[in-house]
Amino acid sequence: MERREEQPGAAGAGAAPALDFTVENVEKALHQLYYDPNIENKNLAQKWLMQAQASPQAWHFSWQLLQPDKVPEIQYFGASALHIKISRYWSDIPTDQYESLKAQLFTQITRFASGSKIVLTRLCVALASLALSMMPDAWPCAVADMVRLFQAEDSPVDSQGRCLALLELLTVLPEEFQTSRLPQYRKSLVRTSLAVECGAVFPLLEQLLQQPSSPSCVRQKVLKCFSSWVQLEVPLQDCEALIQAAFAALQDSELFDSSVEAIVNAISQPDAQRYVNTLLKLIPLVLGLQDQLRQAVQNGDMETSHGICRIAVALGENHSRALLDQVEHWQSFLALVNMIMFCTGIPGHFPVNETTSSLTLTFWYTLQDDILSFEAEKQAVYQQVYRPVYFQLVDVLLHKAQFPSDEEYGFWSSDEKEQFRIYRVDISDTLMYVYEMLGAELLSNLYDKLGRLLTSSEEPYSWQHTEALLYGFQSIAETIDVNYSDVVPGLIGLIPRISISNVQLADTVMFTIGALSEWLADHPVMINSVLPLVLHALGNPELSISSVSTLKKICRECKYDLPPYAANIVAVSQDVLMKQIHKTSQCMWLMQALGFLLSALQVEEILKNLHSLISPYIQQLEKLAEEIPNPSNKLAIVHILGLLSNLFTTLDVSHHEDDHEGPELRKLPVPQGPNPVVVVLQQVFQLIQKVLSKWLNDAQVVEAVCAIFEKSVKTLLDDFAPMVPQLCEMLGRMYSTIPQASALDLTRQLVHIFAHEPAHFPPIEALFLLVTSVTLTLFQQGQKPLAVIPAPQSLRPSA
């Protein structure tokens, strides 16, 4: 076995003698890879070893590395090299050496059956690859031969060792098929051949699993082998006996995980839905696990409850349509649905005390889709059965969405809090989806519960329960049109009665009001019920995101009804901006909210409010413009410019954004005279030029300046016209001095909007020619305009 000329693949192997891939050198390289502390030496060794595995010499040194006197790391490399040669260089092996190679691999596997397990696995993978390459023509009964050879009585290895080696080989065979590089036409042939060969595997697995004398290690290996084979889409009816044996094995704690994996893989096959009779036989087996499930939940055994839930969900989620179709078995399927409901409502807080309930959420989507896909008559029957189930689901989900006590929540890690947040988002999505089935009755149900909670003196008040019910409302109102719901007025009336002493509850109150902003636009008389709550929350930094985003939604949707409240909104906003309560991004949102708000006022009122709102920032900018540039004042400049650009993004007195709704929906006449934004820009134009003169070589400041004009142009469109000549002149000077990408973007906007207006041809044309000339000169010199340096996220104004 060690003579070169006898090794499979040796023919023609002298083609690449350049690198000295000897046994000694391979062992030295492996020692370097495992033990050299120098990372560069490790990398070099790894690269060299990869070349060695691919070389023709690998056919020779691989067998020598498998000798009994070698350590497992070296033997493992030898086995891996054989696998690579067989799987990737099969065409190099002469056909007359197939049998020799097969025999040597069987010999090595038999020897390692009582040796290193990692080496045994790699040798099994190598033989599996060889079998797949030879099937079906050169080795038509590969699997049956493997079973026969390992069951031979004259083997020097004990029966348990042979049994485990055979099971390892049979386990890796389907896995190697899934990842093999076989051409598509060969893959199809081999799959068919393997499907036939199941007949040689499953009886053996059944015998070993049901045999009382089989040791635990063998039975566990049987389950893993079965799990591997079912992924070849074996007909579910052929698996019945093994699936039943796997269910029985769930009672053995050592076999539990392997049994779950095998059952879930068998049930989840895409083809399994064809075998409805087998699926119907599985329902009682799953329902029979309910006592074990309840016991596990009672004992806090999360692994067992998680595994049983996986099985129930696998059956329900993959086959709900097929099982619903069996109308005469509706009660047994309903029992399975109720079992999954128990898993959804499993006690404890996700993800700290339980990790199971999240597995079930997709099932509820699937079941609802399948019910609603039936023809009207059948759908009506199932609606009658399952509407109460879905109302129960809403109660369960809202209970699971509840926050723990403040004391308990304080002990949660940041990762646990984030997982809980994502889990609540998944619950929110599910509730929104369930509305499609339950409709307006769902909102009435939530409203009644909230009303009783807030008005009852019998039960102790729970902010968590209140928050969860509001969260349910918010989940639905964010995506569903609730404008015609008869319970929203009552909800708006209840919100001020909520005793808010908790940040999480306050956040949800804010987001709920925001979700109802379109309804408020149609019912402006109710704005005064909730606006004071929002303005009060603006002063709390812990409610920054929820309060600012809600105010922005109200100002956008209800702007035509806000003039009576405008002075108060502006005053409160100014106050929190001056106190720097909010982070940069929320400050930008707040400016956008004020832009929406001011858009609905008379021009004189807009100018008056603009003056009080931005004067402090203009004064600060004037002071900063006098200072020597440094990182600290740069941050302040970029922040102020960002505030102005976000304000001008939404300040649209001509109401361009309403044009698509039709003229009959525009509530204010288009004002005559200069646009307030243009008036302000003209007033601060010289100051902006002064800032630019000192910061022209800083891409971030230039970008912030250009953003003011670019966002104003996009919002004002033709109303921006009075600014065009002086802005074109400034842009030309900027770009000629230090060309920057943001100046190009602003030029493009100006050309796009004003190039069709003859009155603006001269300045636009001059700017276009100048920018083109400067850019061409740059490219001829091998340079490019300075790219914009991305600002740190906290400094970037939001659009």
ZIBEL-V395665 format. One record per backbone hydrogen bond with DSSP energy under -1.0 kcal/mol. CO is the residue of the C=O (numbers start at 1). NH is the residue of the N-H. E is the energy in kcal/mol with one decimal. If there is no record, write none. Layout:
CO&NH&E / CO&NH&E
//
This chain:
3&6&-1.5 / 4&7&-1.7 / 7&10&-1.9 / 10&13&-2.4 / 19&21&-1.8 / 20&22&-1.8 / 22&26&-2.5 / 23&27&-2.5 / 24&28&-2.3 / 25&29&-2.5 / 26&30&-2.4 / 27&31&-2.2 / 28&32&-2.3 / 29&33&-2.5 / 30&34&-2.3 / 31&35&-2.7 / 32&36&-1.6 / 38&42&-2.0 / 39&43&-2.3 / 40&44&-2.4 / 41&45&-2.6 / 42&46&-2.6 / 43&47&-2.3 / 44&48&-2.4 / 45&49&-2.6 / 46&50&-2.0 / 47&51&-1.7 / 48&52&-2.2 / 49&53&-2.5 / 50&54&-1.3 / 55&58&-1.5 / 56&59&-1.5 / 57&60&-1.7 / 57&61&-2.2 / 58&62&-1.9 / 60&64&-1.1 / 61&65&-2.2 / 64&67&-1.4 / 67&70&-1.9 / 71&75&-2.3 / 72&76&-3.0 / 73&77&-1.6 / 74&78&-2.0 / 75&79&-2.4 / 76&80&-2.6 / 77&81&-2.5 / 78&82&-1.8 / 79&83&-2.0 / 80&84&-2.4 / 81&85&-2.4 / 82&86&-2.5 / 83&87&-3.0 / 84&88&-2.4 / 85&89&-1.5 / 89&92&-1.6 / 90&93&-1.9 / 94&97&-2.0 / 95&98&-1.4 / 97&101&-2.4 / 98&102&-2.6 / 99&103&-2.6 / 100&104&-2.2 / 101&105&-2.1 / 102&106&-2.3 / 103&107&-2.3 / 104&108&-2.4 / 105&109&-2.7 / 106&110&-2.5 / 107&111&-2.1 / 108&112&-2.6 / 112&115&-1.9 / 116&120&-2.2 / 117&121&-2.4 / 118&122&-1.7 / 119&123&-2.4 / 120&124&-2.5 / 121&125&-2.4 / 122&126&-2.1 / 123&127&-2.5 / 124&128&-2.6 / 125&129&-2.3 / 126&130&-2.1 / 127&131&-2.7 / 128&132&-2.4 / 129&133&-1.8 / 130&134&-1.6 / 131&135&-2.2 / 134&138&-1.5 / 134&139&-1.3 / 139&142&-1.1 / 141&145&-2.6 / 142&146&-2.2 / 143&147&-2.4 / 144&148&-2.4 / 145&149&-3.0 / 146&150&-2.0 / 158&162&-2.4 / 159&163&-2.6 / 160&164&-2.6 / 161&165&-2.2 / 162&166&-2.6 / 163&167&-2.5 / 164&168&-2.3 / 165&169&-2.3 / 166&170&-2.9 / 167&171&-2.0 / 168&172&-2.3 / 169&173&-1.3 / 172&176&-2.9 / 173&177&-1.9 / 174&178&-2.2 / 175&179&-1.3 / 183&187&-2.7 / 184&188&-2.0 / 185&189&-1.5 / 186&190&-2.8 / 187&191&-2.6 / 188&192&-1.9 / 189&193&-2.1 / 190&194&-2.8 / 191&195&-2.3 / 192&196&-1.7 / 193&197&-1.9 / 196&199&-1.6 / 197&200&-2.2 / 198&201&-1.2 / 198&202&-2.6 / 201&205&-2.2 / 202&206&-2.9 / 203&207&-2.4 / 204&208&-2.4 / 205&209&-2.4 / 206&210&-2.3 / 207&211&-1.1 / 211&214&-1.7 / 215&219&-2.1 / 216&220&-2.6 / 217&221&-1.6 / 218&222&-2.2 / 219&223&-2.2 / 220&224&-2.0 / 221&225&-2.3 / 222&226&-2.7 / 223&227&-2.5 / 224&228&-1.8 / 225&229&-2.2 / 226&230&-2.3 / 229&232&-2.1 / 230&233&-1.4 / 235&238&-1.4 / 236&239&-1.4 / 239&243&-2.9 / 240&244&-2.5 / 241&245&-2.0 / 242&246&-2.4 / 243&247&-2.3 / 244&248&-2.0 / 245&249&-1.8 / 248&251&-1.4 / 249&252&-1.8 / 252&255&-1.1 / 255&259&-2.5 / 256&260&-2.7 / 257&261&-2.3 / 258&262&-2.2 / 259&263&-2.8 / 260&264&-2.9 / 261&265&-2.4 / 262&266&-2.3 / 263&267&-2.8 / 264&268&-2.2 / 269&272&-1.5 / 271&274&-1.8 / 272&275&-2.0 / 274&276&-1.1 / 275&279&-2.1 / 276&280&-2.7 / 277&281&-1.4 / 278&282&-1.2 / 279&283&-1.1 / 282&286&-2.4 / 283&287&-3.0 / 284&288&-1.9 / 286&289&-1.9 / 287&290&-1.7 / 289&293&-2.4 / 290&294&-2.8 / 291&295&-2.5 / 292&296&-2.1 / 293&297&-2.5 / 294&298&-2.6 / 295&299&-2.0 / 296&301&-3.0 / 300&302&-1.4 / 301&305&-2.0 / 302&306&-2.4 / 303&307&-2.2 / 304&308&-2.5 / 305&309&-2.1 / 306&310&-2.1 / 307&311&-1.6 / 308&312&-2.3 / 309&313&-2.9 / 310&314&-2.3 / 311&315&-2.0 / 312&316&-2.5 / 313&317&-3.4 / 314&318&-1.5 / 315&319&-1.2 / 319&323&-2.5 / 320&324&-2.8 / 321&325&-1.9 / 325&327&-1.9 / 326&329&-2.2 / 327&330&-1.7 / 329&333&-1.8 / 330&334&-2.3 / 331&335&-2.0 / 332&336&-1.6 / 333&337&-2.4 / 334&338&-2.4 / 335&339&-1.7 / 336&340&-2.1 / 337&341&-2.1 / 338&342&-2.0 / 339&343&-1.6 / 340&344&-2.3 / 341&345&-2.3 / 343&346&-1.1 / 349&353&-2.7 / 356&359&-2.1 / 357&360&-1.5 / 360&364&-1.2 / 361&365&-1.2 / 362&366&-2.5 / 363&367&-3.0 / 364&368&-1.7 / 365&369&-2.7 / 366&370&-2.5 / 367&371&-2.4 / 368&372&-2.6 / 371&374&-1.2 / 375&379&-2.8 / 376&380&-2.3 / 377&381&-1.5 / 378&382&-2.3 / 379&383&-2.9 / 380&384&-1.8 / 381&385&-1.5 / 382&386&-3.1 / 383&387&-2.5 / 386&390&-2.4 / 387&391&-2.1 / 388&392&-2.2 / 389&393&-2.3 / 390&394&-2.1 / 391&395&-1.8 / 392&396&-2.5 / 393&397&-3.2 / 394&398&-2.5 / 395&399&-1.9 / 396&400&-2.4 / 397&401&-1.8 / 399&402&-1.0 / 405&409&-3.1 / 406&410&-1.7 / 408&411&-1.5 / 409&412&-1.2 / 413&417&-2.3 / 414&418&-2.0 / 415&419&-2.4 / 416&420&-2.3 / 417&421&-2.1 / 418&422&-2.3 / 419&423&-2.4 / 420&424&-2.3 / 421&425&-1.8 / 422&426&-2.2 / 423&427&-2.1 / 424&428&-2.7 / 425&429&-2.4 / 426&430&-2.0 / 427&431&-2.7 / 428&432&-2.3 / 429&433&-1.9 / 430&434&-2.7 / 431&435&-1.5 / 433&436&-1.4 / 434&437&-1.5 / 434&438&-2.3 / 435&439&-3.1 / 439&442&-2.0 / 440&444&-2.1 / 441&445&-2.3 / 442&446&-2.4 / 443&447&-2.7 / 444&448&-2.7 / 445&449&-2.0 / 446&450&-2.5 / 447&451&-2.9 / 448&452&-2.5 / 449&453&-2.2 / 450&454&-2.3 / 451&455&-1.6 / 452&456&-2.1 / 462&466&-2.0 / 463&467&-2.8 / 464&468&-2.2 / 465&469&-2.1 / 466&470&-2.3 / 467&471&-2.6 / 468&472&-2.0 / 469&473&-1.9 / 470&474&-3.0 / 471&475&-2.5 / 472&476&-1.6 / 473&477&-3.1 / 474&478&-2.0 / 476&479&-1.0 / 476&480&-2.6 / 482&485&-2.0 / 487&491&-2.2 / 488&492&-3.0 / 489&493&-1.8 / 490&494&-1.7 / 491&495&-2.1 / 494&497&-1.9 / 495&498&-1.7 / 502&506&-2.5 / 503&507&-2.9 / 504&508&-2.0 / 505&509&-2.5 / 506&510&-2.3 / 507&511&-2.7 / 508&512&-2.4 / 509&513&-2.3 / 510&514&-2.5 / 511&515&-2.3 / 512&516&-1.2 / 514&517&-1.6 / 516&520&-2.3 / 517&521&-1.7 / 518&522&-1.1 / 523&526&-2.3 / 524&527&-1.6 / 526&529&-1.5 / 527&530&-1.2 / 527&531&-2.7 / 530&534&-1.7 / 531&535&-2.6 / 532&536&-2.2 / 533&537&-2.2 / 534&538&-1.4 / 536&539&-1.2 / 537&540&-2.3 / 540&543&-1.8 / 541&544&-1.3 / 543&547&-2.8 / 544&548&-2.2 / 545&549&-2.2 / 546&550&-1.8 / 547&551&-2.4 / 548&552&-2.4 / 549&553&-2.1 / 550&554&-2.5 / 551&555&-2.9 / 552&556&-2.0 / 553&557&-2.9 / 554&558&-2.9 / 558&561&-2.2 / 559&562&-1.2 / 562&565&-2.2 / 565&569&-2.5 / 566&570&-2.9 / 567&571&-2.3 / 568&572&-2.6 / 569&573&-2.5 / 570&574&-2.9 / 571&575&-2.1 / 572&576&-2.3 / 573&577&-2.3 / 574&578&-2.6 / 575&579&-2.0 / 576&581&-1.9 / 583&587&-2.2 / 584&588&-2.1 / 585&589&-1.9 / 586&590&-2.4 / 587&591&-2.0 / 588&592&-2.0 / 589&593&-2.5 / 590&594&-2.2 / 591&595&-2.1 / 592&596&-2.2 / 593&597&-2.4 / 594&598&-2.9 / 595&599&-1.5 / 597&600&-1.2 / 598&601&-1.9 / 602&606&-2.7 / 603&607&-2.6 / 604&608&-2.2 / 605&609&-2.7 / 606&610&-3.1 / 607&611&-2.3 / 608&612&-1.9 / 609&613&-2.4 / 610&614&-2.9 / 611&615&-1.7 / 614&618&-2.6 / 615&619&-2.6 / 616&620&-1.9 / 617&621&-2.6 / 618&622&-2.6 / 619&623&-1.8 / 620&624&-2.4 / 621&625&-2.4 / 630&634&-1.9 / 631&635&-1.7 / 632&636&-1.4 / 633&637&-2.3 / 634&638&-2.7 / 635&639&-2.1 / 636&640&-2.3 / 637&641&-2.7 / 638&642&-2.1 / 639&643&-2.2 / 640&644&-2.2 / 641&645&-2.4 / 642&646&-2.3 / 643&647&-1.9 / 644&648&-2.4 / 645&649&-1.1 / 650&652&-1.3 / 652&655&-1.3 / 655&658&-1.2 / 656&659&-1.6 / 658&661&-1.7 / 659&662&-1.6 / 662&665&-1.8 / 675&679&-2.5 / 676&680&-2.4 / 677&681&-2.8 / 678&682&-2.7 / 679&683&-1.7 / 680&684&-2.0 / 684&688&-2.5 / 685&689&-2.3 / 686&690&-2.1 / 687&691&-2.4 / 688&692&-2.6 / 689&693&-2.2 / 690&694&-1.0 / 691&695&-1.5 / 695&698&-2.2 / 698&702&-2.3 / 699&703&-2.3 / 700&704&-2.0 / 701&705&-2.3 / 702&706&-2.7 / 703&707&-2.2 / 704&708&-1.1 / 705&709&-1.2 / 706&710&-3.1 / 707&711&-2.6 / 708&712&-1.5 / 709&713&-2.7 / 710&714&-2.2 / 711&715&-1.8 / 712&716&-3.3 / 713&717&-2.5 / 716&719&-2.0 / 717&720&-2.0 / 718&721&-2.0 / 720&723&-2.3 / 721&724&-1.8 / 723&727&-2.4 / 724&728&-2.7 / 725&729&-2.1 / 726&730&-2.3 / 727&731&-2.8 / 728&732&-2.3 / 729&733&-2.0 / 730&734&-2.6 / 731&735&-2.9 / 732&736&-2.0 / 733&737&-1.9 / 734&738&-2.5 / 739&786&-2.0 / 740&744&-1.3 / 741&745&-2.2 / 742&746&-2.0 / 743&747&-2.2 / 744&748&-2.4 / 745&749&-1.9 / 746&750&-2.2 / 747&751&-2.7 / 748&752&-2.7 / 749&753&-2.2 / 750&754&-2.8 / 751&755&-1.8 / 754&757&-1.8 / 757&760&-2.0 / 758&761&-1.4 / 760&764&-1.9 / 761&765&-3.4 / 762&766&-2.5 / 763&767&-2.3 / 764&768&-2.7 / 765&769&-2.6 / 766&770&-2.2 / 767&771&-2.8 / 768&772&-2.4 / 769&773&-2.5 / 770&774&-2.9 / 771&775&-2.4 / 772&776&-2.6 / 773&777&-2.3 / 774&778&-2.2 / 775&779&-2.4 / 776&780&-2.4 / 777&781&-1.6 / 778&783&-3.1 / 779&782&-1.3 / 786&741&-2.3 / 792&795&-2.3
//
